[in-house]
Amino acid sequence: MLLDIFIPALVTLFVILDPIGLMPIFAVMTKHGGEAYQRSMALRSTVVATIVLVLAFFFGDMVLRLFGITIPAFRIAGGVLLFATALEMIFEFSAKHRKKTAEEASHDHPAHEDISVVPLAFPLMAGPGAITTTILLSSSHQGNLSAQLVVVAALLIVMFGTYLFYRVSGRVMELLGETVTSVITRLLGVILAALAVQFIIDGVKGALIN
């Protein structure tokens, strides 16, 4: 039954993408932007990540073999990008906020940094783990178009859920207050740094084993 394919795929993708865990990270990264900025980043990041994962699902294995890229290499690259983001969250957000405040005082229409592609879409959402998972799910149903479409439907549902979590993240952080938000920012930065290091370690291990 297709339902036997849909439910495991939905659960697997939800766990890998972890929209609940991404929600506070998104809120912290977009807290200095307005409602329109947050909505734009939520929509663009989920759309980009969805496109990347759908392409990975149908063509990922072929592309990796074509360019000679391995999954461990993806993990290492994602880890490096994620570690840079983590350092920024820990050390530079306050400085950036002061700079943006000065810019907003002198410009009627301040420009906010576009974080929808990096680091939101990649490596946080469509990162090495998610790309690897989609490729494995695709290979598990090779030649069965109906089963593959069911998996893609599960992916679309998870991504839409991620968008909804992003949209309510700002309100959740507002309820927590500025002090708690500041603590969460640095704590999440440390967690992201550890996750980035783990990505790199896994990538190095995979490269050595292969």
N, C-alpha and C positions, 0 to 999 in steps of 0.2 A: 504493500500500500504506500501511496505517496505521503500519507501522514506519518508513516514510520521513518521517512526520509526528512520530512519537514521539521518535526519536533527536535530530533537530535541536532540538525543543522542550526536551527534557531538558538538552541541552548548553547551550542559550541561557539557560535559567532557572538552571542551576547556576552559570554564569559571572556572571550578573547578581546573584543572591542571595549568592554567594561565602560559603558556609557555613564553609569553611576559614579565610577571613579574619575572619569574625565570631567564631570560636571563642575566640581570645585576648581579644577585646574583652568577650565575655560573661564569661569567667573573671575578668577584672580588675574588672568591675562588680559581680560577686557574690561576690568572694573573702572578704568579711567576714561573709557569711551562712553558715548551716549547710547540711548536705546537703539537708534538706527545703526550705529557701528556694531553693537552686539548682535543685532539681528542679521546684519550683513555677514559678519564673521561666522555666525552659526550656520547660515544657509550655504555660504561659499565653501566652508570647510567640509561640511557633510556631503555636498555635491561632488567636490573634488575627490574626497576619500571614496565615495561610492563608485565614481567612474574608475578610479585606480583599481579598486578591488574587483569590480566586474571584469575589467580588462585582464586583471591577473587571473581571474577564475577561468576565462576562456582561452587566454593566450600566454599566461604567465610562464608555464613550463617551457613553451616553445621559445619565448623571448630570452629566458635565462640561458637556454642551451645555445641559442643563436649568438649571443654576445659572450658566452663563456663565463657568465656571472653565477656565482653560487649563493645559496641561502645564507651560509656563514658570512659572506661578504656583505649581504644585505643587513644582517644583524650588526655587524661592526659599524657600517655606515650610519645606520639608524641610531646606534648607541652614541656615536660621536655627536650627531645633531642634537640628540636628546640631552646630552651632558652640557652642551653649550647653552641650551635653553634653561637647564637647571641652575647653572651658575648665574645666569641673568636674573632668575627669580630670587635667588638668595642675596645677591650683592647689588644689583643695578636698578631694580625697579624704583627705589626711592629717588635715585638720581634722575632717572628718566621722567618720573612724575614731576619733579621740580622743573625740568627743562620744558616739558609739555605745558605746564602751568604758565611759564613765562611766554611761550609761544602763543598760547590761547589769549593772553592778555593783549598781545599786539596784532593778532589776526582775527578777523571776523569768522573765518572758516578754517580752523586748524585741521591739519591732516593727521590722521591716526595711522599707526603702523599696520600694515596688512600682514596678519599672522595666520591667515586662513590656510595657506598652502604649507608653509613651514613656520612653526612646528605642529600646527593643529592637524592638518590632513596627513602630513608625513613629518615625523615618525609616530606621532601620538595615536592617530586613528588607523590609517593604512600603513602601519609599520611592518617590520619584518615578521612579527608573529602573525599578524592578520593576513599578510600576503601569503605566508607559508601555509596557513590554515586553509585559505581559499583554494590554493593550488592542490592541496591534499584532498579537499572535498571534491574538487573537479575530477581528479584522477580516480577517486573512489567510484564515480558514476560515469566513467569514460564510455562514450557510445550510447548513453541513455539520455536523450535530449529532455524528456519529460522530467526525469529526476534532477537534471541540471537546472532546469527552469524553476523547480521547486526550491532548490538551494538558493538560487538567485533571489527568489521571492522572500525567503527567510532573511537574506542579507539586506534587502531593501527595507524590510520591517524594522530590523535592528538599527539601521542608519536613520530611519525616520524617528525612531524612539530616541536616538542620540540627539537629534536636532531638538526634540521637545525638551529633553533634559537641559540642553544648552540654553534654551529660551527661558527656563525658570531659574537658572543658576544664579542670575543677578539678584533676584528677589530673595533667594535663600541666603546669599551672602550679606545682603542688607540687613536681614533679621539678626545675623550674627554680630554685626557691629564692626567698626574700624579696627579695634584692637585685636579682636579674635581673627579677623580677616588677615591682619598683618602677620600674626603668628602662624596661621594656616599657610600663608604664602611661603614663608621660609621653611616650614615643615614639608610642604609639598615639593619645594625645591630640593631638599635633602633626599626625599623619597625618589624623585625623578632622577637625581644624580646616581643613586644606588641602582635604580632600574637601568639607567644607561650603562653603568659599569657591568651589570649582569648581561646586558645585550652583547657588550664587547667580549666578555668572558665566554659566553655561549658561542659567539661567532668564532673566536680563536680556537675553542675546543673542537667545534665542527670542522674547521679548516684543517686542524692537525689530524683528526680522525680520518677525514677524507684524503 
